[in-house]
Amino acid sequence: MNLEEARVRVENLTETLDKANYEYYVLNNPTLSDAEFDRLMEELIRLEETFPELRSKNSPTQRVGGDIQDGFKKIQHKRLMLSLGDIFNEDEITDFDRKMREALKKDEVTYVGEVKIDGLGMSLVYENGELQYAVTRGDGEKGDDLTENIKTIRSIPLRVKEKRPFEVRGEVYMPKASFESLNKKQLENGEKLFANARNAAAGSVRQLDPKIVASRGLDAFWYYLVNARELGIHSHEEALEFLDEQGFRTNHERRVLTGKDALIKFAEEYNAKRPTLSYDIDGLVFKVDNLDDYDTIGYTAKVPKWAIAYKFPPEEVTTRLLDIQITIGRTGRVTPNAILEPVRVAGSLVSRATLNNEDFIKDKGLMIGDIVILHKAADVIPEVVAPVISRRDGSEKTYTMPEICPNCGEPLTRVNAIHYCLNKNCPSRKIEGMIHFSSKNAMDIEGMGSSVVEEFFAEGFIKDIPDIYRLGDHAEEIKSIDGWSDKSMNSLLSAIERSKTQSLERLLFGLGIKEVGEKLAKVLAKRYKSLDDLANATELELMTIQDVGPAASSSIVSYFSDPQNLARIEELRSLGLNFLYLGKDTIDVNSYFYGKTIVLTGTLEKYSRDEMTDILEGIGAHCSGSVSKKTNIVIAGPGAGSKLDKAKAFGIEIMDEETALAHLGNLRG
């Protein structure tokens, strides 16, 4: 067979296999036997090996998973990938419909009602009839490039009939059957079970080895054609039908609905139907059907106004409260936790729930042994609602908060409603402190998660933060532990070494100084430039800084007065950690924004809101998340909503991004 003959055969095989994938994974109506499919696939593989120039990046052979990846690069979304606002009851459905009618000046509005898949948001971009890349929602502006992993999901078309560029968004999820199968394998292998299908899907699709992704049984539904009007499509339902025609798997549990009564009836129907579906849903989505109405209805800074997510009422179940056990956090805070007879609620198996504090337990009237009502607050956080008093049989026991810390034996101290272990050397506090220090928003030591910290602490490799930087001394011992190898050990040691160069604000946050969160750590780092200068600051001096109140100033001075903390800092210095602020220092007292309180709202084009915040705070401004009478300037982009209205009411200066950049002048160009 010559090259041209091979090219024709490859094209025919590709078309046949793509069609077979669509019929099997999307239509659930296969016309090709498994044996025939495998035979054709093997033929295509042989041809591509013989003629490598004929192998396309979107060939059916590329679905099995390629080489292990080093990581995921970031991709900028062509258009912001916004989230949706939430509503929770019939009154709010009625209010949403009223707002749409008023915005459009219509007596009735037609919507499309869809089920809301509980998975991982994803965007696919196609050009010239081929998949170019797949990217996660991320922060709405940038996401992770998961193209190679997404190709392993066989219901996703790699090639489509439409040659014009388009973008489609949807949700990658794990069907209930795949979730149960995965957890069964985890159990057989003695590995940790996934809490719910959404976590399992998100964790699976982010695996660096596409072959693992391919084995996890993921699927996807697609629900939004981003540039539909550019393709001559003017209704959402028509856009979904277009996606059907292109071979995408859209969810047919949808309906065109007119008026609020139809929306309410749809919500009632699917609240009852929810348990019967083969995948988890956490609500419904209502979208105005006419795409041409979207510009009229508009956007807020974070959400489109023409769509809303209706969240189902929390699912309530009953289970037994087996025990109450306390945990000690890094600050010494004591939290009682309900140990529950495992029960499935809102898609996940729950065996623990926080009980907040001693007063919470007393106010609820909880007793060990009670049958209790459990739900998930906002469908996420397990919460014990109340005991079922009528189910008591006399065997229940009153809970008494311990007076002694179970981990270190020191007395517990109650401050207001909260109990604390004040022993700084308490093992639990040490472990939680090291987990926090290593976390992404602090020193960002990849691979040093909670389970690793707990394991290394139990093995005696680390007892305090500085020991993290001596882990190389235990490399050979660690590599003898199951799950550790030369590669994983070297990767961890490299991450630890990289963390030494982090800027001061990350170190400050990582040290876990009480009252010093991420934002205040940045403020202090910019102000003092070095850890040593901050350590010498007085309470009075700290109080002159915006955002530093009496509690924070007292806590900071107290921290740097403690000999144990100072000894830890000197250890970190000797280990080579950076103690200086590495951000750009462009403070200019003559700047238009210096010393002013600024609120950003709407969509900014040249810089994201986070980037603009860094620029403004870098030149001496203060950025706030809410508008008040103390606000000096509101910088508003397209889609600005209530914050802009409030600024107008207060008579606050308002400017657009272009004007703001002009005031910034040559600071950023």
N, C-alpha and C positions, 0 to 999 in steps of 0.2 A: 504494500500500500504506500503510495507516494503522499507527499505533504497535503496536496489539494484534496485527495480522496479522504485522507484522515480528517481534514478540516470539516468536510461535509458530514462525515460520520460523527464527529465530536458534537457538532451543532445539533444533529438529530437526536443523539443520546441525551444531550443536555435538556433539550425540549421535552423529551419523553419522561426523564427523571424528575424534572421540575413539575410537570403535570401530575405525575404519580404522587409526589410529595404533597401537592395542593389537595388532591383528592383524598389522600389518607389523613393528613393532619388538619386540614381546614374543613373539608366537606364531610369527613368521617364516612367516606363512601369509596373505598379503594377499588380500582378496576384492574390493577396489576398485582399478581401474586408476589409474595415475599421472595420466592425463589427466582422469579423472573426479574424482579427489581435488583436483587443481589447480582445476578448474572450480567445485567446491563451496567451496573455500577463497576463491576470488576473489569469489564471491557473498556469503560471510559478511563479507569485508572491506568490500565495498560497503555492506552493510546497517549495519555498525557505524559506517561513516563518515557515513551518512545519519541514523542514530539513535544518537549517541554514548552515550546513557544505557543502551543495551543491551549495551555492551562490558564484559565481565567481566574482572577481573584474571587469571582462569584460562581465558580464551578460547583456542581453538586458534590464533588469530591472534597471540597473544602469545609463541609459541615461537620466533619468528624472531630475537628479540633487540631490546631497546629502546635507549634513549639511553645514551651513555657515562656511567658512574658516577664520582662523585668519589672514592669509597673504600668500604670495607665497615664497617658498624657492628657492634658486638659484641652478641651475644644470650646471655643466661644460659640454660643448659640446665635444663629442668624437673627432670631427674634427672641425676646425674653420668654422664658418658660415659667409662667406665673402659676401660683397655686390658686385655689378657690376659697371663697368665703364659706362659712358653715352656718347652717340653720338646723333647728332641732325639733320643731313641732309645727302643728297645723297653722297656728297664728303667724309664725314666721314664713311659712309657705305663702299664706295670704298676703303678707306684707311684701314679699318678693314680687308676687304677681302685680300688686298695686304699683310698685315702683316701676316695673316694666311698662305697664299701661300708661302711667303718667309720663314717662320718658319718651314713649313713642306716640303719645296722644291717640291711643287706640282703645276701643271698648273691650277688645279681646286680643290676646297674644297667643300665638302658637309656639309650642316648645317641643323639644325632644327629651324624653325621659330615658335615662340609661342607668344600669347598675354601676356602682362605684367599686372597681376591683381593688382589693387590698394587696398591692404589690409595689414594684419599683418603677417610677416614672422614667420613660425612655423616649428618645426622639431619633427617627431614622431619616436620612437625607438621600434622595435618589437623583441621579442625573444621567441622561442618555439611556434610560431604562435599566440602570444598574445601581445597586446599593453602594453608596460612597462611604458612609460611616454611621455608626450608632453611638449616641452620647446620652449619658444620664442627665437628669434634671440638674443635679448639683445645687448651686446657689441661685439658679434661675438665669444666670448670665453665662456661666461656664460649667461644664460637666466633664465627667471622665469618658474617654474614648474606650468603649467596650465592644468595638466592631467584631473582633475575632471570636469573642464569647457569644455574641448575639447570633452569629452565623450558625452556631450549633443548634439553635432552636428551629426545628424543621418546618414549622408553620409560617415562618417569616420568609417572604419571597426575596431572593437575592437578585432576581431580574423581573422586570415588569414590562407591560406593553407600552405604557406612557413614556415618551421620550423627553417631554419637557421636565425641567427641574421641579421637584416638590418635596415637601417635608411632612411627615406623618408622626403623630405622637400617640403614645399609648402606655400600657402597663405590662411589665413582665411579671409573671406570677408563678406560683407553684400550685398545681391542682392538689386537692385534698388527698387523692390516691398516691401521688408522688411524695407528698409530705409524710404520709404514714409509712411508705416504703423506705424513705430516707431515714426516718427515726428508728425504724426497725433495724436497719443496717448499723446505725450509730450505736444502738443498744448491744447488738451482737459483737461489735468491735470494742465495746467498753468505752465508747466516746460519749461526750456530752450531747444530750438531746437538744434539738432546736425548740425554742419556746412556742413558735407559731409559724405558719406557712409563709407569712410576709418576711420574717427574719431569715427563714431558710432560703427564700428566693433571692433576697438582697445579698446574703452571704455567698450563695452559689454563683450568681452572675458575676461576682467580683473575684472569683478565683483566678489566680495567675496562670493556671493550667487549663486551657480550653477543653481538654479531654475530661476533666472533672466536671466542668459545666455541662458538657454533653451528656454525662451520666446521670444528671440530677432530675431529668424529666420536667424541665421548665416549659412554659408556654407563654403566649402573649395575646392581648386584645388591643386593637388600635381604634381610637375614638375621636381623633381630631386631625383634619387636613389643614395644615397651617396656612397655606397660600391658595385655598380653594378658589377664591374670586379671580386670581390670576389665571386659573384654568377654566374660567367661564362658569363656575359653579356658585350658586347663590343661596343654597339652603343647606343646613347641616345634614339633614337626612339624605339629600342628594350626594353630599360629600362622602357619607358613609357607604352609600351604594356604589360610588366611584371606587372606593377602596376595596369593596367586595369584588368588583370587576377586575381590579388589578391583582387579585389573589391574596389580599390581606385577610386576616381573621378578625372580623368585627363581631361585636357581641349582639346577637339578635334578640336578647332580652331587653329590647328597647321599644319605644312607642312614641308616635307623634301625638301630642296632647294639646288641647285648646282650653284655656281657662284654669282657674285655681282648683275647681272641684275635680277636674281630671288629674291634676297633680296630686291632690290629697288621696284620691282613690288609688293611684299608682303606688304611692308610698305605703298605703295600708296593705295592698296586695303583695308587695315585695318584702315587707317586714315579715309577713307570714310565710312567704315562699323561700326566704333566705336560707334556712337550714337544708333545703332540698337541693340546692345548687352544688355542682361538683367543684366549686372554688369558693374562697372566702370573699364576701363583700362587706364593706363597713358602712354602706349607705347608698344613696342614689345621687345622680347629677341631673339637674334640669338646665337645659340650654335653650335660649331663644333660637328658633329654627332659621329665621331669615338672617343670613349673614350680612346683608346690606344694612341691617339695623344696628350692627355692633358699633359702628362709628358714632351713631347718635346716642346710644346708651353709654358708651365710654368705659373707662377703667379707673380704678383707684391706683395708688402707688404700688399695691401688692397683688391686686386681684382684678379680673374682668368683672364688670357689673352685670353682664348679660348671661352669666352662668352662676349657679350656686350648688353647693354640696349639701344635701340633706342627710344628716347623720341619724342612724337608727337610735331609738331609745336604748340605754344600756341593757344588755341581756343580764337578767338576774338568775342566779342559781343558788342552791343551798348545798352546804357541805359541813363537815365537822371541824371545829377548832380543836386540834389535837394538843397544842401547847403554845406558849408564848416565850420566845427567846430574844435576848437583846444582842445588838451589835454595837460596836464602838467605832465611830468615825475618826478621821484624822485630827479633828479639833477636840476630840474627847467626848463629843455628843453621843449620848446613849439613845438608841432607837429600839423600842420593842417591836417585834415582828410576829405576826400570826403564822403558826405552822399548821397548815390545813391538810385535810384529806384531799389528795389531788383531784381536781375537777376541771372539766373543759368549760371555758367561758369565753365568748367572743373570739373563737378561733384558736385559743391556745390553752395548754394545760397549766393550771395554776396550783401551786402548793405553798406559796408564801405571800403575805401582804403586809405592808408596813402599818403599824398602829400608832405612829406619830409620837405619843408620849403617854405618861401615866394617866393624865386627866382624860385623854381621849378614850382610854379603856374604861374608866369609871363612868364617863358620860354616856357611853354606849351600853353600859351594864353588861359587859362581856365576861363570861366565865369559861375557864378551860373545860372542854367537853361539850360546850354548846353546839347545837346546830345553828349555823349563821347564814345570813343572806349575803351573797357576794356578787359584785358586779365590777365592771371596768369603767372607771371614771374616764369620760371622753373616749371610751372604747379602747383605752390603752393601759391605764394604771389599775391593777387589782385593788379593790377597796372593800373592806368589810362594812356592810351597811348597818346591820343590827342582828342581835340574837333572836331566835324563834323561841320565845318564852314558853309557848304551849308544848314544845318538844322536850322540855327538861324532865328528867326522871329522878333527880336528887343526887346523881353521881358527879355533878359539875362542881368545880372548885374555883374559889375566888383567887384571882391573881394578885400577888404582892410584888411590887418592884424590889429587886435585890438591893441591898445596901453596900455590897462589895462587888467590885469589878470581877467578872468570872475569868478574865484573861491575865490580870496582874495581881489581884488580891487587894488592891488599894480601895479605900472607901469611895463611894459615889457621892457627888454633891449635887443638890437640886438648886438651880438658879431659875427663878420664875417657874415655868411649867416644865423645864427641860432638865434632865439629869446629865451630869458630866463625869467622866473619869479624868481627874486633873493630873494623873501621872504621865509625864511626857515620855517615859520609857515603856509605857504599856505596849505590848506586842501588836495589838490591833491598831493603835494609833500609828505605830511605826510603819506597818504594812500599808495602811491607807495613805499615809504621807508619801511613801515611795511610789505608790500607784499614781497619786496626783502629780508628783514631780515629773514622772515619765510621760504623762498624758499629752495628747496632741496639742492642746492649747497652752501647755507649759513648755517643757523641754523637748517634747515631740520625739521620744526615743521609740522608734518603731520596733515592735517585737517585745517590748517590755510592758505587756498588758498585765491585768490583775492576776490571772492564773500563773503567769511566769513569776511575778513578784512573790506571790504566796508560796510557790514551789521553792524558789531560791531562798526565801526566808526560812522555810521548814528545813531545808538542807543545810542551813547555817552559812550560806555563801554571802548573804547580805543581812545586816542588822539595822543599818541607817543609810540615809541618802548617799554619803560619800562612798559607801561600799559598792554602789553601782559602778563607779569608775575604777574599781579594782577587780571587776569580774573576770578580767583576763587572767588573773592569778589562778582562777578555778576552771579555766577552759577545758582541760583534759577531764576533770571530774564531771563537768556538765555534759560533755560529749558522750559519757558513758551512760547517761540517763536516756531512757526510751524517748524517741521523738526529736533528739538533738543529734546534729551531725556537724562535720567541718563547715559545711555551707551555712547552716542556720546559725552556728556559733559565730562565724566570721561576720555574717550579716548583722547580728546583734551588736558585736563589738564595734563595727563600723558606725552603726547608728549612735552608739554611746559616745564614740569619739567625735562625731559630727555635732552632737548636742553641746559640746564644750564651747562652740563658737556662737551659740545663740545670744541674742541681744539681751540687755539687762532686764527689760520688762518681762521676758519669759522666765528668767531666773527668779525674779521677785514673785511672780505669780506661783511658780513651782515650789518655792520655799514654804508656801502655805501660811503666810502671816495672816492672822485673824483680821477680818474686815478689808483685806486687800484682794479684791477681785481682779479680773483681767483688765478692765478699763482703768481702775485706779493704779494698777501696776504700770500701765503705759504712761499715765499722767506723771507719776513719780519718777519714772526713768527719764522722761523728757526734761523734767525740771532739774534733777540732780546729776544726771549724766553718769554717775558712778555709784556703786553700792557703798563705797566708803563714805562718800559725801552724804548719802541718805542716812547712813548709820549714825552720823554725827548731828542730825537735825533734831531740833527741840520741838516739843509739843506746840509751843506758841508759834514757831516758824511754820510748822506743818499746817496749822489752822488757817494760815493766810492763803493757802492754795484752794482754789475752787475744787469741789468734789471731796475735800478732806474734812470730815466732821470731827467732833470730840472723840467719838468711839474709835475711829480709825487712827487719829493722831496718837491717842493713848496706847493703842495696840502696837503701833509701829515702834514707838519709843521703848515700850516694854519688851518687845522682841529683841531689839538690839542692845538691851541692857542685860539680857540673860546670858551668863557665861557659857552655858551649854550650846546656845545658838551661835555665839561668837566662835566657839571652838569648831563647830560644824562648818561655818563660813571659812575659817582659816584652812580647814582640811580641803574644802572645795577649791580654794585659791591655790593650794600646793599641788592639786591635781590638774591644774591648768584651765579651769573654767573662766570664761570671759565675765568680767564684772562691769563692763562699760556699756552705755547706750549706743547702739550702732545705727539708729535711725538718722534720717537727714534732719539736721538742725537749721531751719531757715526762719526762726522767729525774728520778726521785724516789727518793732513797736510802732513804726509808721505805716504798717499795712492797714488797709481799709477794714480788715476783719479782726485785727489784733484786739484781744480782750472782749470780743463780742460773743453773745450766745446765738448760735445758728441752728436752725432746723432744716433738714433736707427732706423733700417730699416729691413724689412723682418719679418718673423715669429720666435719669440723666444719660446723656449719649457718649460724651468723650471719656468720662470716668464713671465707674460704678459709685454708688453712694458710699461704700466702705472706703474706696480710694479717695473720694472727695473729702471724707471725714479725716483721713490721715493727712491730706494736704492742708486742710484748714487748721487742724489741731497742731500740725507741724509749724505753722506760722503764728501760733499763739491764740487761736480762737477756741471756743468751747462749743462742741456739738451736742445737741440734746435730741432725744427721741420724741419729745412732745412740745407743743406750743403753749406758752403761758405769757403772762404780762411781762415777764422778765426776758422774753425772747427779743433779740434785736433785729434779726434778719431771717426770712424764710426764702430758701432757694428752691424754686418749684419747677419741675419738669412736666412733660405731658403725663396725664393720668393723675395729677395731684387732686386729692379729695378733701376730706374734712379738715386736715391741717391747714390747707390753703384757705378754706372758708373761715376758720378760726382766726387766722392771721389777719384777714381782711376785717373781721369784726373788731379785733383789738387795734387796728390801725398800724400794724407792724410793717416794716419795710419788706417788700417782696421783689425778688429779682429772678430772672431766668438763668440758666446755666451759662449762656453766652456772656451775659453781663458779669456774672461771678468770675468767669475766666479772665475777662478784661481787667477786673480789679486785681486779680492775682498777677497779671502782667507777666514779667519775665521770670517769675519764680518757677513757673512750670511751662511757660510758652503757650 
